[in-house]
Amino acid sequence: LKTYAEQLDNKKSLIALNLMDEPGSTPDHVKTCPHCIKGFPAYLKQCKLTPEALGLKNLNEAKPTDDPVAGALFYWSMRYRNHLMTELLRLGTTIAGRFMPDTRTMVNFATELIYDGNMVQRGCDWYEVYDSGALTHGWTEDWNNCSKTYQTVGFQCDTMRSACRTSSVPFGIYNILCRSPWDIQAKGFAAIGHGARVMHLFNYGPYYTPTTDTNSQRPEIYETIKRLTYATGAVDKHLQQAKVTQGDAAQLLSVTSDIWNCTKDNVFGRERVYLNLLLRHNNVSIDVLGENELVNRLNDYRTLFVTDSHLRRELVKPLVDWVKNGGTLYLGAGALQYDENGRPLGLDEQLGLRRSALSLTKLPGRADQEMQKLEKLGEYEGMSLLCGTQKTADKAMTAKAACGKGKVLFFGGFPGISYIAGAKSSVPGIYSALDYPEAPRRFIAGIIRQAGITPRLTTDNYRVEANLQEGPQADVIVISNWTGKPQTVELELHNVPSYRQVRSVSGKLLHHELNNGKLSLRVTIDAGDYIECIKP
């Protein structure tokens, strides 16, 4: 790094210094590495744990384990693994700071959040990394293999934006180019719409790339890149000043749940990804909240969607208080039943909910592979029930419980998994162009009505996604078209100022009307577009 810094002509030209690609370790690493074993007791003492809390006689005798049967010891072993990764990354940042003090540091986090439905499958806790300052620039990629649609990049970016929020760290993403031209554009517009402020168009070129251009065998990629970058350049000055508007609702990402499911296929995390997609297909924009944000940010929202199985016990009170003060909590099958030590959380009793045990028959696997072979366990309102079910004490699949001024909505299935598993390809050669089953979308629409959610920005085509970014001089609507074909769509945006100009950047604006704080638009678009709304 010292040599690199000395040879670099213009350090100010760097966006960030990439220290590593796809860092990670296996869950069993901490139990076999002599250095990790040696440092474990000191870590437990640093966390102010007692031997009794871990079922031990003496903390000095503690050894890491990857066996969930160990309860609290397993949880803290996996927390220790995450911590070691954080400190490894911090070491890179510290060394870089000696020679390049003004340069941000990053790594490219792998896509296990989507691929495995588990953020800490490889031991990388984005929240701990960025909250602690171990890295100073967020980054991931939109590879997202086996997800069946690259629209999952929206959830991925929302999670990265959430993890970077406390430290106000910017984030960016690799847009992988070995995709269809349509997919490249759609995911590019989506990532920007969800808050990415840097994008690297990433090549996997042919064997002869050292001597020629990496896409010389795919000339259609040049038009694709132009369509995305040219349109973005037209609104770049507004995007750089804008912020993603607050979501219509929030969704929990519990690292505790991911820890407890890091040694197996995470049905709760996969449901989290595809429930997010299902909500998006009902025009509901979602903000991801980390566990700690239940204390200081949950009050900004009226509805919280939760699919995660575990939650730290200390967070039960702020969650219950929020519901009692008027919040609506959606709980999926098996959600929030255990604490960080693997013991019953006792949340149901405080919420007035009575659930039987979750019956999990089959883990889901990957959306475009194992999910296609899942045996249907039955139907609910025309929606296939997959993987498992949970019922109330009255043997019902759904429940609505009043709790103070708020309420709890429970469904004992996995509608997100049913939704993606039932999706079928609609345009050959375009991975993300799918026709989705209507029943899960109709079911979630009912949940949205019960929760009283009114989306601020809507489109009349569920496969065309619109995101709002608000800035001091202009608001920008970012549109991603996942149909695989040009579309004419109608949009409505509520609670807006009297814009003095509204224009489409790369599409064709056919009509727009501003009336009583509502902007109505009709626009023809290809894979994506920006609607620039200039303020008075």
C-alpha positions as CSV (number, residue, x, y, z in Angstrom):
1,L,0.0,0.0,0.0
2,K,2.9,2.3,0.7
3,T,4.3,1.7,-2.7
4,Y,0.9,2.0,-4.4
5,A,0.3,5.3,-2.6
6,E,3.6,6.7,-3.7
7,Q,3.1,5.7,-7.3
8,L,-0.5,7.0,-7.6
9,D,-0.6,10.3,-9.4
10,N,-4.0,11.5,-8.3
11,K,-5.3,10.1,-5.0
12,K,-8.4,12.4,-5.2
13,S,-9.6,10.5,-8.3
14,L,-10.2,7.4,-6.2
15,I,-13.8,6.6,-5.2
16,A,-12.6,4.0,-2.7
17,L,-9.8,1.5,-2.2
18,N,-11.1,-2.1,-2.8
19,L,-9.4,-4.3,-0.2
20,M,-10.9,-7.6,-1.0
21,D,-13.4,-9.5,-3.2
22,E,-16.1,-11.6,-1.5
23,P,-14.6,-12.0,2.0
24,G,-15.9,-14.9,4.0
25,S,-15.2,-17.9,6.2
26,T,-17.1,-21.1,6.9
27,P,-19.2,-21.5,10.0
28,D,-16.8,-24.2,11.4
29,H,-13.7,-22.0,11.0
30,V,-13.8,-20.6,14.5
31,K,-13.8,-24.0,16.2
32,T,-10.8,-25.3,14.3
33,C,-8.5,-22.3,14.0
34,P,-6.0,-22.2,17.0
35,H,-5.9,-18.4,16.9
36,C,-9.6,-18.0,17.0
37,I,-9.9,-20.6,19.8
38,K,-7.3,-18.7,21.8
39,G,-9.0,-15.3,21.4
40,F,-12.6,-16.5,22.2
41,P,-12.5,-16.1,26.0
42,A,-11.2,-12.6,25.7
43,Y,-14.0,-11.7,23.3
44,L,-16.7,-13.1,25.7
45,K,-15.3,-11.1,28.5
46,Q,-15.3,-8.0,26.3
47,C,-19.0,-8.6,25.7
48,K,-19.5,-8.8,29.5
49,L,-20.8,-12.3,29.4
50,T,-20.9,-14.5,32.5
51,P,-20.0,-18.3,32.6
52,E,-23.6,-19.0,33.7
53,A,-25.1,-17.3,30.7
54,L,-23.2,-19.8,28.5
55,G,-23.6,-22.9,30.6
56,L,-19.9,-22.9,31.6
57,K,-18.0,-22.9,34.8
58,N,-15.3,-20.6,33.7
59,L,-15.0,-18.3,30.6
60,N,-11.4,-19.3,30.2
61,E,-12.6,-22.8,29.3
62,A,-14.9,-21.5,26.5
63,K,-14.3,-22.9,23.0
64,P,-16.2,-21.8,19.9
65,T,-18.7,-24.2,18.4
66,D,-20.8,-24.4,15.3
67,D,-23.4,-26.7,16.9
68,P,-26.8,-25.0,17.4
69,V,-27.5,-27.5,20.2
70,A,-25.1,-25.5,22.3
71,G,-27.6,-22.6,22.5
72,A,-26.0,-19.4,23.8
73,L,-22.5,-20.7,23.2
74,F,-23.4,-21.3,19.5
75,Y,-24.8,-17.8,19.2
76,W,-21.8,-16.1,20.6
77,S,-19.4,-18.3,18.6
78,M,-21.1,-17.1,15.4
79,R,-21.1,-13.5,16.7
80,Y,-17.4,-14.0,17.3
81,R,-16.9,-15.2,13.7
82,N,-18.7,-12.0,12.5
83,H,-16.5,-9.9,14.8
84,L,-13.3,-11.5,13.5
85,M,-14.3,-10.6,10.0
86,T,-15.1,-7.1,11.0
87,E,-11.7,-6.6,12.7
88,L,-9.9,-8.1,9.7
89,L,-11.5,-5.5,7.5
90,R,-10.7,-2.8,10.0
91,L,-7.1,-3.8,9.8
92,G,-7.1,-3.1,6.1
93,T,-8.7,0.3,6.7
94,T,-6.2,1.2,9.4
95,I,-3.2,0.3,7.2
96,A,-4.6,2.2,4.2
97,G,-5.2,5.2,6.4
98,R,-1.5,5.5,7.1
99,F,-0.6,6.1,3.5
100,M,-3.9,7.3,2.0
101,P,-5.7,9.1,4.9
102,D,-8.4,10.7,2.8
103,T,-9.3,7.6,0.8
104,R,-12.4,5.5,1.7
105,T,-12.1,1.7,1.9
106,M,-14.4,-1.0,0.7
107,V,-14.7,-4.7,0.0
108,N,-17.1,-6.3,-2.5
109,F,-19.5,-8.3,-0.3
110,A,-20.8,-11.4,-1.9
111,T,-24.5,-12.0,-2.7
112,E,-25.4,-14.5,0.0
113,L,-28.1,-12.1,1.2
114,I,-30.0,-13.1,-1.9
115,Y,-28.3,-16.4,-2.9
116,D,-28.7,-18.0,0.6
117,G,-31.3,-15.7,2.1
118,N,-28.7,-15.1,4.8
119,M,-26.5,-12.0,5.3
120,V,-24.0,-13.7,7.6
121,Q,-23.7,-17.0,5.8
122,R,-20.0,-16.1,5.2
123,G,-19.5,-14.3,8.5
124,C,-20.0,-10.8,7.2
125,D,-22.3,-8.7,9.3
126,W,-22.8,-5.5,7.3
127,Y,-24.3,-3.7,10.3
128,E,-21.4,-4.4,12.6
129,V,-18.9,-3.5,9.8
130,Y,-20.3,-0.1,8.9
131,D,-21.6,0.9,12.4
132,S,-18.1,0.3,13.8
133,G,-16.3,2.1,11.0
134,A,-14.3,-1.0,9.9
135,L,-15.0,0.1,6.3
136,T,-15.9,3.6,5.0
137,H,-17.6,2.8,1.7
138,G,-20.4,0.3,1.1
139,W,-20.2,-2.1,-1.8
140,T,-21.8,-5.3,-3.2
141,E,-22.6,-6.8,-6.6
142,D,-25.8,-7.8,-8.4
143,W,-24.7,-11.3,-9.4
144,N,-27.7,-12.8,-7.6
145,N,-27.6,-16.2,-9.3
146,C,-30.5,-18.6,-8.9
147,S,-32.8,-15.8,-7.6
148,K,-35.0,-16.1,-10.7
149,T,-35.1,-12.4,-11.1
150,Y,-32.5,-9.7,-10.8
151,Q,-35.2,-7.4,-9.3
152,T,-33.9,-8.7,-6.0
153,V,-31.1,-6.1,-6.3
154,G,-33.6,-3.6,-4.9
155,F,-33.8,-5.5,-1.6
156,Q,-30.0,-5.9,-1.7
157,C,-29.5,-2.2,-2.1
158,D,-32.1,-1.3,0.6
159,T,-30.2,-3.6,3.0
160,M,-26.8,-2.0,2.2
161,R,-28.4,1.5,2.5
162,S,-29.7,0.4,5.9
163,A,-26.4,-0.9,7.1
164,C,-24.6,2.3,6.0
165,R,-27.2,4.6,7.4
166,T,-25.9,5.1,11.0
167,S,-22.4,6.0,9.8
168,S,-23.7,8.0,6.8
169,V,-21.5,6.0,4.5
170,P,-22.2,6.0,0.7
171,F,-22.5,2.8,-1.2
172,G,-22.1,1.5,-4.7
173,I,-22.5,-1.7,-6.7
174,Y,-21.1,-3.8,-9.5
175,N,-23.5,-4.1,-12.4
176,I,-22.5,-7.5,-13.9
177,L,-22.5,-7.2,-17.7
178,C,-22.6,-10.9,-18.6
179,R,-26.4,-10.7,-18.7
180,S,-29.0,-9.8,-21.3
181,P,-29.0,-6.2,-22.4
182,W,-32.5,-5.7,-20.9
183,D,-31.5,-7.2,-17.5
184,I,-28.4,-5.0,-17.4
185,Q,-30.5,-1.9,-17.8
186,A,-33.3,-2.9,-15.6
187,K,-31.0,-3.7,-12.7
188,G,-29.0,-0.6,-13.3
189,F,-32.0,1.7,-13.0
190,A,-33.2,-0.3,-10.0
191,A,-29.9,-0.1,-8.0
192,I,-29.8,3.7,-8.6
193,G,-33.5,4.0,-7.6
194,H,-32.7,2.2,-4.4
195,G,-29.9,4.5,-3.5
196,A,-26.7,3.3,-5.1
197,R,-24.5,6.3,-5.8
198,V,-21.6,4.6,-7.6
199,M,-21.9,1.9,-10.3
200,H,-19.1,-0.1,-11.8
201,L,-20.1,-1.9,-15.1
202,F,-18.2,-5.1,-14.4
203,N,-16.9,-7.4,-17.2
204,Y,-16.1,-11.0,-17.4
205,G,-14.4,-10.9,-20.8
206,P,-13.2,-13.6,-23.2
207,Y,-9.8,-15.2,-23.0
208,Y,-8.3,-12.5,-25.2
209,T,-9.3,-9.5,-23.1
210,P,-5.6,-8.5,-22.4
211,T,-5.3,-7.5,-26.0
212,T,-8.7,-6.1,-26.9
213,D,-12.0,-4.8,-25.5
214,T,-13.8,-7.1,-23.1
215,N,-17.1,-6.9,-25.0
216,S,-15.8,-7.0,-28.6
217,Q,-17.8,-10.2,-29.1
218,R,-21.1,-8.6,-27.8
219,P,-21.5,-5.3,-29.6
220,E,-25.1,-4.9,-28.3
221,I,-23.6,-4.2,-24.9
222,Y,-22.3,-0.8,-26.0
223,E,-25.9,0.4,-26.8
224,T,-27.0,-1.0,-23.4
225,I,-24.3,0.9,-21.5
226,K,-25.1,4.1,-23.4
227,R,-28.8,3.8,-22.6
228,L,-28.1,3.5,-18.9
229,T,-25.3,5.9,-18.5
230,Y,-26.5,8.6,-20.9
231,A,-29.9,8.8,-19.1
232,T,-28.2,8.8,-15.7
233,G,-25.9,11.6,-16.7
234,A,-28.9,13.8,-17.6
235,V,-30.1,13.7,-13.9
236,D,-26.9,13.1,-12.1
237,K,-26.6,16.5,-10.5
238,H,-30.1,16.0,-8.9
239,L,-29.5,12.3,-7.9
240,Q,-26.2,13.3,-6.1
241,Q,-28.2,15.7,-3.9
242,A,-31.3,13.6,-3.5
243,K,-32.2,10.9,-1.0
244,V,-34.4,7.9,-1.3
245,T,-37.8,8.9,0.1
246,Q,-39.0,7.1,3.3
247,G,-40.7,3.8,2.5
248,D,-44.4,3.1,2.9
249,A,-43.5,0.4,5.4
250,A,-40.5,-1.3,7.0
251,Q,-39.1,-4.8,7.0
252,L,-36.9,-6.3,9.7
253,L,-33.6,-7.9,8.9
254,S,-32.6,-9.8,12.1
255,V,-28.9,-10.8,12.2
256,T,-29.8,-12.9,15.1
257,S,-32.1,-14.9,12.9
258,D,-29.5,-15.3,10.2
259,I,-27.0,-16.5,12.8
260,W,-29.3,-19.2,13.9
261,N,-30.0,-20.3,10.3
262,C,-26.4,-19.9,9.0
263,T,-25.7,-23.6,9.1
264,K,-28.7,-24.6,6.9
265,D,-31.0,-23.4,4.2
266,N,-32.6,-20.2,5.6
267,V,-36.3,-20.5,4.8
268,F,-37.0,-17.3,6.8
269,G,-34.4,-15.3,4.9
270,R,-35.5,-16.6,1.6
271,E,-39.1,-15.6,2.5
272,R,-37.7,-12.2,3.5
273,V,-36.3,-11.6,0.0
274,Y,-39.4,-12.7,-1.9
275,L,-41.9,-11.1,0.4
276,N,-40.1,-7.9,-0.3
277,L,-40.6,-8.5,-4.0
278,L,-44.2,-9.3,-3.4
279,L,-44.8,-6.1,-1.6
280,R,-43.0,-4.2,-4.3
281,H,-45.4,-5.8,-6.8
282,N,-48.2,-4.2,-4.8
283,N,-46.5,-0.8,-5.1
284,V,-45.4,-0.8,-1.5
285,S,-41.9,0.7,-1.0
286,I,-40.0,-0.8,1.8
287,D,-37.2,0.3,4.1
288,V,-35.1,-2.4,5.7
289,L,-34.4,-2.0,9.4
290,G,-31.6,-3.7,11.3
291,E,-32.3,-5.1,14.8
292,N,-30.9,-2.1,16.6
293,E,-33.1,0.3,14.6
294,L,-36.1,-1.2,16.4
295,V,-35.0,1.1,19.2
296,N,-34.4,4.4,17.4
297,R,-36.1,4.2,14.0
298,L,-39.2,2.0,14.2
299,N,-41.4,4.9,15.4
300,D,-41.0,6.5,11.9
301,Y,-43.3,3.7,10.5
302,R,-46.8,2.4,11.0
303,T,-46.2,-1.1,9.6
304,L,-43.4,-3.6,10.1
305,F,-43.1,-6.9,8.1
306,V,-41.2,-9.7,9.9
307,T,-40.3,-13.2,8.6
308,D,-37.2,-13.8,10.8
309,S,-37.3,-16.6,13.4
310,H,-35.1,-15.1,16.1
311,L,-34.7,-11.7,17.8
312,R,-32.5,-10.4,20.7
313,R,-34.6,-10.5,23.8
314,E,-33.7,-6.9,24.8
315,L,-35.6,-5.7,21.7
316,V,-39.0,-7.2,22.6
317,K,-40.0,-4.3,24.7
318,P,-39.5,-1.5,22.1
319,L,-41.3,-3.7,19.6
320,V,-44.3,-4.4,21.8
321,D,-44.4,-0.8,22.9
322,W,-44.5,0.3,19.2
323,V,-47.4,-2.0,18.5
324,K,-49.3,-0.8,21.6
325,N,-48.8,2.7,20.5
326,G,-50.6,2.1,17.1
327,G,-48.2,0.1,15.0
328,T,-49.2,-2.9,12.8
329,L,-46.9,-5.9,12.9
330,Y,-47.1,-8.6,10.2
331,L,-45.6,-12.0,11.3
332,G,-45.0,-14.8,8.9
333,A,-44.7,-18.5,9.7
334,G,-42.3,-19.1,12.5
335,A,-41.5,-15.4,12.9
336,L,-40.0,-14.1,16.2
337,Q,-40.5,-17.2,18.2
338,Y,-37.0,-17.5,19.7
339,D,-34.3,-15.3,21.3
340,E,-30.6,-15.1,20.7
341,N,-30.0,-18.1,22.9
342,G,-32.5,-20.3,21.0
343,R,-35.1,-20.1,23.8
344,P,-38.8,-19.2,23.4
345,L,-39.0,-15.4,23.0
346,G,-42.5,-15.1,24.7
347,L,-43.6,-12.4,22.3
348,D,-47.0,-14.0,21.5
349,E,-48.2,-13.7,25.0
350,Q,-47.4,-10.0,25.1
351,L,-49.1,-9.4,21.7
352,G,-52.2,-11.5,22.5
353,L,-51.4,-14.1,19.8
354,R,-51.7,-17.8,20.2
355,R,-49.7,-19.9,17.7
356,S,-48.9,-23.6,17.4
357,A,-45.5,-24.9,16.5
358,L,-44.2,-24.4,13.0
359,S,-44.4,-27.6,10.9
360,L,-41.5,-27.3,8.4
361,T,-41.5,-30.2,5.9
362,K,-39.0,-29.1,3.3
363,L,-36.4,-26.4,3.1
364,P,-36.9,-24.2,0.0
365,G,-33.5,-24.2,-1.8
366,R,-32.8,-21.9,-4.8
367,A,-35.6,-20.1,-6.5
368,D,-34.9,-21.3,-10.1
369,Q,-33.8,-24.8,-9.1
370,E,-35.0,-26.7,-5.9
371,M,-38.0,-24.5,-5.4
372,Q,-39.4,-25.8,-8.7
373,K,-39.6,-29.3,-7.2
374,L,-41.3,-28.4,-3.9
375,E,-44.3,-30.5,-3.0
376,K,-47.4,-28.5,-2.6
377,L,-48.8,-28.9,1.0
378,G,-52.2,-27.4,0.2
379,E,-53.7,-24.1,-0.9
380,Y,-54.9,-21.0,0.8
381,E,-57.1,-18.6,-1.2
382,G,-55.7,-20.1,-4.4
383,M,-52.1,-19.7,-3.2
384,S,-49.8,-22.8,-3.0
385,L,-48.5,-23.6,0.5
386,L,-44.9,-24.6,0.3
387,C,-42.1,-25.6,2.7
388,G,-44.2,-25.6,5.9
389,T,-47.2,-24.2,7.7
390,Q,-48.0,-22.8,11.1
391,K,-51.5,-22.4,12.6
392,T,-53.0,-20.6,15.5
393,A,-54.3,-22.5,18.6
394,D,-57.7,-22.5,16.8
395,K,-56.1,-24.2,13.8
396,A,-56.4,-21.2,11.6
397,M,-53.8,-20.1,9.0
398,T,-54.4,-16.4,9.7
399,A,-55.0,-14.3,12.8
400,K,-55.6,-10.7,13.7
401,A,-54.9,-9.7,17.3
402,A,-55.5,-6.3,18.8
403,C,-52.7,-5.0,21.0
404,G,-53.3,-1.6,22.6
405,K,-53.8,0.9,19.9
406,G,-52.1,-1.4,17.3
407,K,-52.6,-4.8,15.9
408,V,-50.8,-8.0,14.8
409,L,-51.5,-9.7,11.5
410,F,-50.3,-13.3,11.3
411,F,-50.1,-15.7,8.3
412,G,-48.8,-19.2,8.8
413,G,-47.3,-19.7,5.4
414,F,-44.5,-18.4,3.1
415,P,-46.3,-16.3,0.5
416,G,-43.0,-14.9,-0.9
417,I,-41.6,-18.3,-1.6
418,S,-45.0,-19.4,-3.2
419,Y,-44.8,-16.3,-5.3
420,I,-41.3,-16.7,-6.8
421,A,-41.7,-20.5,-7.1
422,G,-44.8,-20.1,-9.2
423,A,-43.2,-17.5,-11.6
424,K,-42.7,-18.5,-15.2
425,S,-40.5,-17.1,-17.9
426,S,-42.4,-14.8,-20.2
427,V,-39.7,-13.5,-22.7
428,P,-37.0,-16.0,-23.9
429,G,-33.5,-14.9,-23.2
430,I,-34.4,-12.3,-20.5
431,Y,-33.8,-13.9,-17.1
432,S,-35.9,-11.4,-15.1
433,A,-39.0,-11.3,-17.4
434,L,-41.5,-13.4,-15.6
435,D,-45.2,-13.9,-15.2
436,Y,-46.1,-14.3,-11.5
437,P,-49.1,-16.1,-10.0
438,E,-51.8,-13.7,-9.0
439,A,-53.0,-15.4,-5.8
440,P,-50.0,-14.4,-3.5
441,R,-50.2,-10.9,-4.8
442,R,-53.9,-10.7,-4.1
443,F,-53.4,-12.1,-0.6
444,I,-50.7,-9.6,0.3
445,A,-52.9,-6.8,-1.1
446,G,-55.4,-7.8,1.6
447,I,-52.7,-7.6,4.2
448,I,-51.8,-4.1,2.9
449,R,-55.4,-3.0,3.2
450,Q,-55.7,-4.3,6.8
451,A,-52.5,-2.5,7.7
452,G,-53.8,0.7,6.3
453,I,-50.9,1.3,4.0
454,T,-51.4,3.8,1.2
455,P,-48.5,3.7,-1.3
456,R,-47.2,7.2,-2.2
457,L,-46.0,6.2,-5.6
458,T,-47.8,3.7,-7.8
459,T,-47.6,2.2,-11.3
460,D,-50.5,0.4,-13.1
461,N,-48.1,-2.5,-14.1
462,Y,-46.9,-4.6,-11.2
463,R,-43.7,-5.6,-13.1
464,V,-42.7,-1.9,-13.6
465,E,-41.1,-0.6,-10.5
466,A,-40.9,3.1,-9.6
467,N,-38.8,4.7,-6.9
468,L,-38.8,8.3,-5.7
469,Q,-35.7,10.3,-4.8
470,E,-36.3,13.7,-3.3
471,G,-33.8,16.6,-3.6
472,P,-33.5,20.3,-2.9
473,Q,-33.9,21.4,-6.5
474,A,-35.7,18.4,-8.1
475,D,-37.3,15.1,-7.3
476,V,-36.5,12.2,-9.6
477,I,-38.7,9.2,-10.2
478,V,-36.6,6.2,-11.2
479,I,-38.4,3.6,-13.3
480,S,-37.3,-0.1,-13.8
481,N,-39.2,-2.1,-16.4
482,W,-38.9,-5.9,-15.6
483,T,-41.3,-7.1,-18.3
484,G,-38.6,-7.5,-21.0
485,K,-40.6,-5.4,-23.4
486,P,-41.4,-1.6,-23.9
487,Q,-44.4,-0.5,-21.9
488,T,-46.7,2.4,-21.6
489,V,-47.5,2.9,-17.9
490,E,-49.4,5.2,-15.7
491,L,-47.9,6.5,-12.5
492,E,-49.4,8.5,-9.6
493,L,-47.3,10.3,-7.0
494,H,-49.0,11.9,-4.0
495,N,-48.0,14.7,-1.6
496,V,-45.8,16.7,-4.1
497,P,-45.1,20.4,-4.5
498,S,-46.1,22.4,-7.6
499,Y,-43.4,21.3,-9.9
500,R,-42.6,23.9,-12.6
501,Q,-41.4,21.3,-15.1
502,V,-41.8,17.5,-15.5
503,R,-39.9,15.6,-18.2
504,S,-39.0,12.1,-19.2
505,V,-35.3,11.6,-19.9
506,S,-35.2,8.6,-22.2
507,G,-38.8,7.6,-22.6
508,K,-41.8,9.5,-24.1
509,L,-44.0,11.5,-21.7
510,L,-47.5,11.2,-23.2
511,H,-49.4,13.1,-20.5
512,H,-48.9,14.6,-17.1
513,E,-51.2,16.5,-14.7
514,L,-50.6,18.0,-11.3
515,N,-53.8,18.4,-9.2
516,N,-54.2,18.9,-5.4
517,G,-50.7,17.6,-4.6
518,K,-51.1,14.5,-6.9
519,L,-48.9,14.1,-10.0
520,S,-50.4,11.8,-12.7
521,L,-48.2,10.6,-15.5
522,R,-48.4,8.4,-18.6
523,V,-45.1,7.5,-20.2
524,T,-43.7,5.0,-22.7
525,I,-40.4,3.4,-21.6
526,D,-37.9,0.7,-22.5
527,A,-35.9,-1.0,-19.7
528,G,-35.9,2.1,-17.6
529,D,-36.3,5.9,-17.4
530,Y,-35.9,8.9,-15.1
531,I,-38.8,11.4,-14.6
532,E,-37.2,14.7,-13.6
533,C,-39.5,16.9,-11.6
534,I,-38.1,20.4,-11.2
535,K,-39.2,22.3,-8.1
536,P,-40.4,25.9,-8.1
